Structures are given as C-alpha cells and as structure tokens.
Amino acid sequence: MKFYPKDKDFWNNLGWVYITTEQYEKAIGAYEKTVYLDPEFGPGRENLAISVRKAGKKSHPLLEIDNRL
C-alpha cells in the first residue's frame, strides 16, 4: 500500500478486513507487516495468531519467536 507503508495501525486494520472477509492468507501478510513495523504491538501478534489458526496452519515463524523467549 502506497499511502501508509509504515503505519502499523493501517496494516492491523487491513488485516482485520481480510479476516472478516475470510481472506486469511492476505490477513497473515498484513499482520506480518504490522509485527515487522512494531514487534511489541500485542494486538498485531494476537491477530496474526488468529489468522494463522483460521488459515488452518499450526504455526508461524513470527509467533515461534515468542515461544523461544
């Protein structure tokens, strides 16, 4: 997205749009960007976990990092 490439809230909200329209792979991509921009942003990590589960996946590398700490 050209307009808000570094705005974590934009990417988090876009991910929510994708989840509500059952576009889980796109949601994962949006939440990956959210977490990349602000690794400490809890809602982004939580939403990434939700989208990973809804996509039928068991894990995601960005979520595995938390488990190792």
Steps between C-alpha positions, in 0.01 A plus 500: 500500500648829393317731738592352840793265454641560850179532702448192719140597570422513130640151446326366811165640382555366148565158650170519685321575173661193348405280796137613491486420128667160556814595303731345758820489296468872427427561869819316592696724264350815649571387855854400408553860390340625825735289712800596287424870553443465875606169655366609841147571371298226673181527294698443181649177638163384631332567167781321318440196720125514426554523125753214507248277682218598264722420201540149642869536581660375819771762539669806357866606534414838656294324766768239565742775604279579800499137608879489506543806723 
